[in-house]
Amino acid sequence: REASWHYEKREERTERTLMKLMTKEIERKLPPMYSTDGDDTRKVVVKYFTPDSNWTWYVFEGEKTEDGDYEFYGLVDGFEKALGYFTLGELEGARGPMGLPIERDLYYTGETYKELMR
């Protein structure tokens, strides 16, 4: 089944993402990778979404990689809900079916893993 969003490698992008997906505040709040492993009460730090489709990425933890990107661990809600790893570069390069870039939910107050899985 074809995904409702596509990903372009960072090097191949020609247009810039309009919204800043990573901020210093998010970076400060982000627990290190594997630090919340198995904790059902871990809170979502940041929520990303495609404004022109139903895909959402909920970030629980993450850290800066050697190449300057960020690796995240979180819940991806698209065709189904799945826990997994994704990078900031992938989010910045992804576009929904109408070509709109991923956005950060500025008004999201955070939920726990347990609440998201209800």
Solvent accessible surface area in square Angstrom, and as a share of the most:
residue,aa,sasa,rsa
1,R,232,0.85
2,E,157,0.70
3,A,47,0.36
4,S,33,0.21
5,W,55,0.19
6,H,88,0.39
7,Y,93,0.35
8,E,61,0.27
9,K,115,0.49
10,R,92,0.33
11,E,146,0.65
12,E,114,0.51
13,R,60,0.22
14,T,137,0.80
15,E,104,0.46
16,R,205,0.75
17,T,29,0.17
18,L,164,0.82
19,M,48,0.22
20,K,137,0.58
21,L,3,0.02
22,M,19,0.08
23,T,32,0.19
24,K,144,0.61
25,E,90,0.41
26,I,14,0.07
27,E,61,0.27
28,R,183,0.67
29,K,121,0.51
30,L,18,0.09
31,P,35,0.22
32,P,79,0.50
33,M,15,0.07
34,Y,139,0.53
35,S,68,0.44
36,T,24,0.14
37,D,112,0.58
38,G,67,0.64
39,D,59,0.31
40,D,72,0.37
41,T,93,0.54
42,R,18,0.07
43,K,113,0.48
44,V,8,0.05
45,V,35,0.20
46,V,7,0.04
47,K,39,0.17
48,Y,0,0.00
49,F,55,0.23
50,T,3,0.02
51,P,55,0.35
52,D,24,0.12
53,S,36,0.23
54,N,102,0.52
55,W,28,0.10
56,T,19,0.11
57,W,6,0.02
58,Y,25,0.09
59,V,0,0.00
60,F,1,0.00
61,E,3,0.01
62,G,2,0.02
63,E,79,0.36
64,K,117,0.50
65,T,46,0.27
66,E,188,0.84
67,D,120,0.62
68,G,36,0.35
69,D,18,0.09
70,Y,17,0.07
71,E,57,0.25
72,F,0,0.00
73,Y,32,0.12
74,G,0,0.00
75,L,0,0.00
76,V,26,0.15
77,D,38,0.20
78,G,9,0.09
79,F,95,0.40
80,E,132,0.59
81,K,85,0.36
82,A,49,0.38
83,L,69,0.34
84,G,19,0.18
85,Y,114,0.43
86,F,14,0.06
87,T,37,0.21
88,L,12,0.06
89,G,4,0.03
90,E,61,0.28
91,L,3,0.01
92,E,32,0.14
93,G,0,0.00
94,A,0,0.00
95,R,10,0.04
96,G,1,0.01
97,P,88,0.55
98,M,151,0.68
99,G,35,0.34
100,L,73,0.36
101,P,18,0.12
102,I,1,0.00
103,E,56,0.25
104,R,42,0.15
105,D,37,0.19
106,L,100,0.50
107,Y,189,0.72
108,Y,52,0.20
109,T,128,0.75
110,G,14,0.13
111,E,57,0.26
112,T,27,0.16
113,Y,37,0.14
114,K,120,0.51
115,E,73,0.33
116,L,14,0.07
117,M,86,0.38
118,R,212,0.77
